Amino acid sequence: MMNLSLLNFTTTTFTTRSLSIFTSLSSLSLLPKRKPFFSPRPFFSLSSRSLSVASAMDNAGGIPTKETPSSVDATTQEEYSSLSKLLQEFTDIPTIDKAWTFKSDNDDASRAMFVIGQPSLLSNKKRKSLLSSHILRKSNDSVSFQWAPFPIEMTGVTTMVPSPSGLKLLVIRNPEGDGPTHFEIWGPSSVKKEFSIPRTIHGSVYSDGWFEGISWNSDETSIAYVAEEPDSPKPTFNVFGYKKDGSSDKDCGSWKGQGDWEEDWGETYAGKKQPALFVMDIHSGEVLAVTGVGRELSVGQVAWAPPIEGRAYLVFVGWPSNNRKLGIKYCYNRPCALYAVNAPSFESGAGINRNAAEDSVAVNLTPSISSAFFPRFSPDGKFLVFLSAKSSVDSGAHSATDSLHKIEWPSNGKVGPPSKIVDVVPVVTCPEEGSFPGLYCSKFLPKPFLSDGETMVLSSYWGSAPAIITVNVLSGQVSRISPNNSNSSWDVLDLDSDNIIAVCSSPVSIPEIKYGSLVGKISGDAKWNWLDVLCPTTKCSDKCLSLLASLKFDILKIPVKDGVENLTKGASKPFEAIYVSSKSSDPKLLDPLIVILHGGPHTVSLSSFSKSHAFLSSLGFSLLIVNYRGSLGFGEEALQSLPGKVGSQDVNDVLTAIDHAIDKGLADPSKIAVLGGSHGGFLTTHLIGQAPEKFVAAAARNPVCNLALMVGTSDIPDWCYFEAYGIEGKSMYTESPSDEQLALLYSKSPIYHISKVKTPTLFLLGAKDLRVPVSNGIQYARALKEKGVENKVIVFPNDVHGIDRPQSDFESFLNIGLWFNKYCK
């Protein structure tokens, strides 16, 4: 039986002539079923009005049905069904997640592969697919994308990485249980090699975007990657007690004990304890662990370095892991450095030279800086560029303004620490109005350089609107190359020679592909022509398109409230809020307003498309999405103004933004709701306590409600100290807080104000959340119930902090829509 899986987009676009599909992709989709190509809730409520998502989906397309509680009236059931159908239409909109381009024999043509994301509610998994295209550049400065007729679902695939030439494709499938990890090497028409690596060699390959590192060497014979070290041996017991010689897994007369407990890397990394380096020979399938890297380092982001006198090296990022492993997800304040180590060699015709790297010891390339990651070599191999979060590490903020640096890479001799680390783009403390606010990069392209070998193309937050920029690594000049007059979100996907493939979206427009063509020669002042690209993913249902067409958005500048003393210049500048509303709203009949607050607190809400926000807008709500001071994208002084003032400065900024909207005639003060997750949930529950008359409804996703409780249960207890005390909290952090410290943490918490709360509140909690454990939200909800304040709790038993499993995300925002409809209209 053939395994052909095709994504069902709402509509798609076809060219009028025959299209060429990459042969390898066609073969990929027609695999006989062996290891499937990786395509891969119940709730607790304090309210009798809880509804099951399954019942709402009875008529919405194939979700298994449950009976709706008999206490729910017919009107409520009808609303539940109607909203669920609308939400599903938005949920089905695909995303454009990644792209690769490859050169063609024709100088005016190239090939591209796009990774398309789409949640599958039925399987409760995030579906991924490949969509291929031929790119034809025309003489009249236009471009044509000739798309394959269908995307091909990547069932069972963990990750894939094309080789530098584009002639080979590495496909990795991690096991769901204790089985081996599968590696496949694909050629233009079929799979060429296939290997299964048992857990005695290593565990699952990291594909998380942080520890993740998969790199082909230049001659495409070896692959370096990061995988979990094999589990430590566990004690074996039988009816006579401890068994000295251990036993096989199939020995029925004995059992394995647990052995010593070992810390993992926290939220989203449960069971991930020791990422390590490995190299595979793609011809033999032999795998060698890279020597010279001790267990005192957890490693990631490996890349092959230019050889030195014929000797191969690997460059990687190392995080100290010999002390407490504090949570690393979204936490750039964990010290890290770049290291170089000899790569193991595979001798052709003589087996594997297993001793080639035994004398190798990893060398720290960046000992003078507290953070270094995303290593990228210049095309000529003369220097190594990297990003640094030294502002985060040195201050204690979990995220802050980045800086860009470079070091020379030797052409002879030995690898060692460089004589100097050159600052390419320093930390921006206080940007002038409209100027570059500093680097805020969450990723780098694998090959970010233009053909001059010195200009990098990056995506970076620019206030509330992400932009595409170029950085000349010799001069340090930064130029914004996405349109200056655009409030939309721009993100680079890949380079096509000296052209750019990007994705653009806004709160009122779904993601679209843009093609950036360089006008003239590469320079800091170069002009770029941005062309629209017709793509099947830019289509969605007529209903969604109609609803989105009825909306508009703007980015508001909110002046800081007068009367605050001792502010830095950067902290005194206006902050921003994204305002989304109906085009036809009557000033005398304003729609209810939902105030949406991001987490972190040092993250940012972007002017990009959000399915959940679009759903809420389509229900007849205006949105005020506040980037309070402390958010990324506005310079370091504004960001560092918040630590030590959480629960006051950020709360006042939100109230100031609401008052600004009311004064401008954008909001009705009698119809305001508030929604936030994580630190946004911290603000949500603070606001309903500190301004109890302001909000008619609230919803909080995994909220921080009690810092004194969180500090003893979270994977990031240091966060509690830093945000409560400010920069001095970094040195105060301890695993055994004092009475005085616990008292201050409690006084900074929303639960401190719970006696004043009146607002009906919905809680959405992930039972496997290691960042803000479920006990935080449960305690607060129970306290509200004790006071007689109406609230409802939904617990998702298999979700972590993000509550982003498809069914959980769906049920979460469906209930948010229902909750706000009930209390705001």
N, C-alpha and C positions, 0 to 999 in steps of 0.2 A: 504494500500500500504506500503510495507516495505522500510525502509530507509537504504539500503546497499550501501555504498560509498567506492569504491576501487580506490587507487591512481594508476595512469598509469605510472609506471617507464619504462624506455626505455627497459631494460632487467631485469630479476630477476634470482635468483639461487635457485634450489630446491634440496633437498636431495633425495636419491633414495628410502628411505623407508618412511612410513607414518609419518607425523609430527603431533605433539600435539600442538594445539592452546589453549591458555588460554580461558577457557570457558567464563569468564567474558567479554573478548574482543569480542568474537563471539556474545554474547548477546548484547553487546554495539552497534554493527554495525547493528543489526536487530531490532532496536527500531521502533515501529510505529511512524509516524511523529506527534510529539506533539511540544514541544519547540525544534527546531533543534539543534543537537549536534554542538557546535560552530565551524564551519569550518572557523567560520561564517558559451583625454584632449586637452581639447583645449589649445591653446597657443596664446600669443601675440608676434609678431615678428617685428623687425625693418628691416627685409630683405624680399624682394619679393620672395626669394628662399625657404621660409619655406614649409615644407612638413608635411602631416598628417601621424602619425604612423599607423592609421587604413588602409590607402591605401597600406602601405608596407606589411601589414599582410594579404592581400587578398588571397594569395596563401600559407600562412604559417600555416593554421590550425584553422580556425573557428572564427577569430576576425571579428566583423562586419565591412563592407566595407564603405569607403567614396571615393568620387571622388578625384583623384589627381589633383592639380591645373594645369590648361591648359598651364601655362607658363613654366612648367617643361618639359624638353626634354626627349625623350625616353631613352637615355643613363643613365640619372640621375635616372629615374624611375626604370630601370633595376638594377642599383647599390643599390638603396634603398630597393628593393625587396630582392636582394641577401643577403645584410647585415642583414636584419631583420630575414631572415630564419636562418642564422648562429647564431645570437644573441639568438633566441628562443631556439636553441639546447642547448646553454650554460645555459640559464635561467631555463630550465627544469631539470637540475641536482639537485637532492635532497640534503639537508643538514641534519646532525645528530645533533639535538639540545639538547637533554636531555636523561637521562637513569635512570632507577631504577632497582635494583636487589633484589631478594627475596630468602630466604633459601628454600631448598627442603628437603624432608625426607631423601634423599640420600646425604651423606656427600660429595660425589664427583660430585654433580649436583646442579644447581641452576636455577632460572628463571630470565628473564630480559624483561623489556619493554623499547622501544626506541621511543622517539618523533622525527618524521621525518618532516622536513619543505620543502615545495615546493610552489613557487608562482603560482597563477592561474591568467593568463593574462585575461582570459575571464570574470571572476567574479571580477577581480581587488582586490583580497584578498590573504592573506598569508595562504595557506592551511596547516593544521597540520594533522598528522596521527600517529597511534600507530603501531609499528611493534614488535612482540613478538618473543622470542627465548628461547630454553632450552640450558643451558650451561653444557657440560659434560667435566670434567677434567680427563685426562687419566694418567695412571701410567708412561708413557714414556715422561712426561713433555709437552705433547701436549694438546690442547683444541679443542673441537668441538662445534660449534654453530649450533643448529638445528632450522632453521627459520620457522615461519609461512609462508604459501604460498603467502599471500597478506597482505599489510598494511591496516589498517582500518581507514578511514578518520574520524576525530573528528569534525563533523559538529555541530556548535553551542556552542562548549565548550570554555569557557574563560580560565579555568585552571583545573587541576586535581592533587590530592595529595593522594598517597597510605598511608594507616595506617602503623604503625611500624611493625605489623605482616605480612603485605601484604595480609590480608584476607578481607580488606575493601578498597574501593576506593571512595574518595570524588570527585564529579564532580560539578563544579560551572559554571552557565551560566548567565552572565550579560545581561541585556536587552539592546537593541539598542535604545530604546526610554525611556519613563517614567514608564515602567512596573516594576514588581517585579523582584528580583533576585532569581534564582532557584538553589536549592541545592539538590543533589541526593547522596544517600549512596548506593553503589553497593556492592554486595556480590560475591561469586565465580561464580554464574550462572545468576544473574538478579539484577535489582534494588530493594533494600529493603525498602528504605524510600525516600520520595520526599517532599520538602517543598518550598513554595514560600514566600519570605520575602518582604513585601511591603516597599515602599520608606518612609513611615512614621516611620519605624524602622531604616533603613539605605539605602544608595544608593548603587552604584556598588561596588563590592569587588575589591580591588587593586590586580593587577596581573602584575605589571610593572617591577618587579625585584629589586626595591629599597624600596618603601614603603611596597611592598608586604610582607605579612607574614601570613602563614596558618600553623597551628600546631595542631596535634592530641595529646591528653593527653595519659598517659601511659596505661590506661585501655581501651582506644579507645571508650569512652562514650561521650566525648566533643571535640569540635573543637574551637580553638581560631583563630581569623582572623582580618584583617584590612579592613574596608569599609568606604565609604564616609558618614559623618554624614548627618542626614536628613536636607533638605533645611530649612532655617529660614522661618517663616511665612511671607507671603507677604500681603501688604494691598489690600483690596477688595473695588471696587467701583461699583456703579450702577447709574441709571439715576438721583438719588437724591443726589449723591455725595459719600462720604466715608461710607462704611457699617461696623458698629462696630463689629458685630458678625461674620464677614467673610462669606464665602459661600463654598459650595461644588463645585468640578470641573464641575459638571453637571448642575450647576445653570446658565440657559441661560440669566437671567436678570442682571447678573453682570460680572465683569472681574477682573483678578488679575493684580495688579501693579507690578513694578519691585523691590521695596524695596531698601534697602541700598546696594551699591556695595561692594563686598568683593573680595580681591585679591586671585588669585589662585597661583599655584606653577610654572607657566610659561610654557616654551616650552615643548610640549607633555602632559602637565597637564591642558589644557584649561578646566575650569569648576571644576577642582579638588582643593578644598579649605581646607578641614579639614578631613584628614584621622583619624579614631578613632578605638578603640578596641571593639570587640564584642566576645561573647562566645555562642555557640549553643550546646544544648543537642540533640544528634543525634537520640534519641528515641522519644522525644516529639516534636522536632522542635522548641522549645522555644529559643528565642534569648535574651540575656541580654547585655546591654552596660556595659562595665567595668567602675566602678566608681573610683574616686580618681585621674583621669587624666583630668586636665582642658583644656580649649580651647587654653591656652597659649602654648600647645605642639601639634605638628602634629606627629603622631606615625607611626611606621612601624616595620617590621622584628620581629614579636612577636614569642615567644617560651615558652612552658611550662617548668617551672623550677622543679628540684627535690623538693619534698615536705619537709617542715620543721615542725617537730612535728605534722604531719598529716595535715598541712595546705597547700593548693595549691597556688602557685604563678605563675605569668606571668612575663617574662623579655622581654623588648621591647626597641627599639630605639626611642628617642624623639628629635625632632628638634624644637627650639623656633619658634613660629609663631605669636607672639603678635606684632611684628613690621613689616616692609616691607618684604613681601615674595619675595626674589630674586630667580630667576630661579634655580632649583635644578638638572635638568637633566645634567649629566656629570660634575656637580659641587660638588666636594668633599670638598670644602672649606666652606661649611655651618656647623656651630658648631652643634654637636649632642652628646648625652650621652646615656648610658644604664640606664634603670629604672626598678624597680621591684614593682609589685602591687599585692595585694590579688586578686585571681581569684574568680569570683562569683561561688556559689555552686548550684547544682541541687540535691535536696534531693529526693531519691528514695521513692516512695510510698506516699509522702506527698506534692507533687507539688514542686514548685521552691522556694527556700529560697532567696527571692529577697533582703533581708536586710543583707545577710551574709557579703557583702563587703562594706557596707555603711560607715564604719569607716576607710576604707582603703584610704591611701594617697600614691601616687607614690613616691618611694624613689630613689634618684639619686645615682647610684652605682659607677659612675666615675666622681665625681666633680673636680678632680685634673687634668684631661686631656681634651683637647678641642674637641676631636672627638673619638667616639666609636661606632662601628656597627658590623654587622655579628656575633651576639653572638652565641657561641656553647659551650655546657656543655661537660665535659669529661665523658666517659662512666660510671665512678664510682660516678659521681655527686659531686665530691669534689671541682672542680674549673671550672671557666667560662673563656673561651678564646674569645678574640675579636680582630678585626682589627681596626686600627686607621689611620686617615688621618690628624693627627695633623700637619704634615709638610705643608699641604695645608691650613688648617685653620689658623695656626700661621703666615704663610707668605702671604697668599692671592692668591696663585696659584690655579687655578680651579682643578688641579690634580697634585699630586706629589708622592714622595716615601712613601710607607706605612710602618707601624710598627705593630708588633703583641704583645699582652699583655695578662695577665691573672690575675684574682682575685680569692680568695677563696670563696666558697659558704658555708654558715653556715649549720651545721647539727642540730642545736638547737638554741633557742632564737629567736630574731627578725632580720629581714633583715635590714641592714644599710650600709652606705659607708664603704668599707674595709679599714683596716689600711694601706694597701700598694697595689699599682698596680705594678705588676712585668713585667719588659720588657723582653719579650721572644726573639723577633727579632727586634733590634733597626733600626733606619733609617741609611742606608748606604750612606755616603756622596761621597766617592771617591773610587770605587772598583778597585782592581788591575786587570791587563789584564787576562781575562778568568775566573775570580773568581765571586762569587755571587754578582750581581749588586744591590741587595735590593729587597724588596717585592713590587710587582705591581700586585695586585689581584683585579679582577672585580667581583668575586663571590667566595663563599665557598660551598662545598658540605653540604647537610643537616646533614650527618653523616660522618665527615672527618677523624675519628680516626681508626687506625689499632688496632688489638686485644690486643696489649700491653697497650692500654689506654693512651699512652703518645705521640704517633707519629701521626701527621697529614699529610695528603696528599693534596697538593695544586697545582694549576696552577699559574704560575707567568711569567711576561715578563722577558726575559733574553736577553737584547739587542733587536734585530729585530726578534729573534726566541723564541717564548714562550716555556717554559719548564715545566715539572712536577717535583715537589720537595717534599721532606719530611722535616718536622720540628719536632724535639723533644721538647715538650713544657716544659720539666723539665730542660734540658741542654741548649736549644736554638740552638742546632746543626742543620744546614741546609745542605741538600744533594740533588744534582741534580740526579734524577733517570731515566729520559728519556735519550736516548743515547747522550753522550757528543759530538760525532762526527756528530750529525745531525743538519743541518741548517733548517730543516722543523719545522712546528708549531705543538706543542703537547698540548693537553688539556684533563684533567681528566673528565670523565663523571660520574663514580660512582665506588664504591668499591664492590668487590665480595669476602667477607671475607677478607683475606689478599692479594687478587689479585686486579688488577686495570683494569677497562675498560676505554679506552682512545680513542680519535680520533686524527688522524695525517693527515696533508695535507701540500702542498707547493704551490707556484705560478704555478707549472707545473704538479701538481697531485691532483686529487679530494680527498675529505675526506675519510679516511679509518679507520675502527675500529682496534685497537690494544689491545692485552690482556697481561698485565704485571704480571708475576709470580715471587714471591719472592723466591730467591735462599738462602736457609738456614734460619737463625733466623733474626728477626727484629733488625736492628741496623743502625747507621748512615753510616756504611760502607757496608751495605748489597748490594748484586748484584741483579739485576732484569733482567729477561729474557722476551723480548718483542716478542710476537707471532702475526703473521698476521692472521686476521679473515676475511674469505670470507663472504661478506654481499651483499644483493641485491642492497643496496644504492651505492655500489662502482662501479656500472655499468653505463655507459652513452653511447651516440651514438658512432658508429664507427668513425664518422667524428671528433667528439670532441676528442676522444682518440688518433686518428691519429695526429691531430693538436697539442695536448698537448705533445705527444711523440716526436715531432720535436723541442721542446723547452728545454732550460736549464736555470738554475738560479744560482746566486752566491750572497753572501753578501760581499760587498766591504767595506774596511776600508778607510775612507777619512781623511787625515791629516788636522788639523786646519791650516788655512792660517797664514803664518808668519806675524809679524808686529803688532799684537794685544797685547796691554799692559794690565797689572794688571789682568790677568786671574788667576782664581784658578786652582789648579792642575787638578781637574775633568773636568773643562771647556777647558783645553788644550789638552785633550786626543782626539784621532780620533773619529769621528762620523761614522755612517753607512749608506749605501744605498743598496737596493736590486736591482740587475741588472738581467733582464730577456731578453733573446735573442734567436734567432734561432740557433740550433746546426750546421747548414750548412751555416751560413752566411759567405760570402766572405769578407775578410778584405778590399778588394779594392772596394767592393760594399756594404757598410754598410746600414742596414735598417734605416729608419727614427726613431728618438728617441722621446718618450713621457716622460717628466719629471713629475712624479706624487707626489703631496704634500699633506700630511695629515693636518687635522684641529687641533683645540685645542687652542693654539699650544701644550699643554702638553698632547698629546696622542702619539700614535706610529703606524706606518705602520708595519704589521706583515708579516712574511714569510708563510702565510697561503693561501689557495686557495681563489681566488676572481673571481667570474663569469665574472664581467665586465672587470677586468684586463686581464683575459684569452681571452676574446673576442677581446680586442684591440691587444693583442699579436698575435692572429690568423689572424689579418688583415695584418700582415707583419711589425709591429712596435716592436722595442726594448723598454723596459721600464726601467727607472731609478727612483726608489721609494725611496725618500730621507728622512732619519730620522735625520734632522738637530738638532743641540744642543738645548735643551729645551724639547726634546722628553722624554717619559717615557722609563725606562728600562736600563738607563746608569748611575745611581747614582744621588744624589741630587745636587751636585755642578754643574754638567753639565746642569741639568734642570733649576736651579735658575740663570744661567748665562744669560738667554734670557730676562726675564722681564725688561722693561725699554729700551730694544734694538730692539724691534720688528720693522720690516721694514728696519733694517740694518744688525744685526748679522745673523738673519735667512735667509735674502736675500743673503748675502755674502756666507753663508754655501751652499746654493743651487748652486750658481754660481761656487763655488769651486768644488762641486761634479760634475758639468757638465764639467768643465775644466779637472778634473781628468779622467773622462770617455773619453774625447777627446784625452788626452795625452796617454792613454792606448790603443788607437786605437779601442775603443768601440762605438764611435759616430762620425757621420759626422756633423761638425759645421754648415753646411748649411741646415740641415734638422732636426731641433729641435722644438718640440712643448711642451707646458706646460699645466698641468691640476691640479686643486685643488678645494676643497670645504671648506667653512667656513674660518678658518684661512689659509687653503691651497689656498682658493680663494683670500684672502688678499695677500698672497705671489705671486700668479699668476699675479694679477693685478699690484702689485709692480714691479715684474720682467719685465713685458712688458713696464713699464715706466722707470725703472732705467737701463735696458739693452735692449733698443728698437731694436737693430740690431741682437739680439741673437736668437729670436724666430720667426718662420714663421707662427705659429698659437697658439691660446690659448683657453681654455675652463674653465669656472668658475661656480661652483655650489654654490648658495647662498653666494657669497663672501662678506667679510667685505671690503668695498671700502672707507668709510668715517666714521672714529671714532667719529668725531664731530656730525654727524647726528645720529649714532648708540647710543651714550650715552644717548640720550633723548627718544629713542624708544624701546630699547632692554629690555628683561627681566633680563639681567645681566649687567647693566651699570657699576657696580664695576669692571668688567673684563676690560673695556676700560681704567680705571684709572690704574689698576695694571700693565697691559701689556705695557702701554705707559710710566708710571713713575717708574715702579719697585716696590719694597716692600713699599716705602713711599706712593705709590698710594693707599694702603689699608686705611690709615688714612685720605687721602685727599678726598676720594670719597664723593660726595654730589649730591643731586638731582637737584641742581641749579648751574651748573658749571659757573666759571667766564670767562670773555673774554680771559684772558691769558690761562686758561685751554683749552678752545675750540680751541684757536690758536695752542697750542701744539698738541692737538689731531688731528687737521687737518694736521699739518706738518708731522705727523707720518703715514698718510694715503696714500693709492695708488692714490687717486684723486689729491693729491698734485703734482704728476708727470705726470698728464694726457696730458700735452701739448707735451710730447715727444713720446707718444704712436703711433705706426704704425701697430701693429700686429692685423690681423683679429681675432676677439674674439667672442666666443659663450657664452651666459649667460643662465643658467638654474636656475629658481627661484621658490620657493614655496610661494604661496600667503598667506598661514597661518603661515608662519615662525615668531615666536615670539623672536627667538634668534638673527637673523640678518634680520630684517624686509625687505620686498621686495623693499622698497624705496631705500635701499643702492645700489642694483644692477641696478635698473631702472635709478637712477640719473647718475651713471657712464656710462651706455650704452647710455643714451641721450647725455651726454657730448662727447662721442666718435662719435656719429652720427653728432653732431654739427661740429666736427673737420673733418668729412669726412672719418673717419676710419671705414672700413667695420665691421659690427657686426650683430649678430642675437640674439634675446631674445625669450626664451620659458618660459612662466609662467604656472605653474601647480596650478590651482585654489584651490584644496583641499589638498595640501601637506604642511607639516611643514618643519622644517629645513633639515631633512635627505633626503627628496625627495625619500622615500623608498616604496611608494605604487607601487605594481607590474607594472602597466601600465606606471606610471610616470618614474620609474627607467628604464624600457625598452626603452621608447621614449628618455629619457635623454642620455643613452649611445649609442643608435642607432645614434642620431644626432652628438654626439661626434665623433663616428667613421667616419661618413660622412664628418664632418668638417675637421678632420685631413687628411682624404684621399684627400680632395680637395686641401689643401694647402701644404701638406708635400710630395706628390708623383709626 
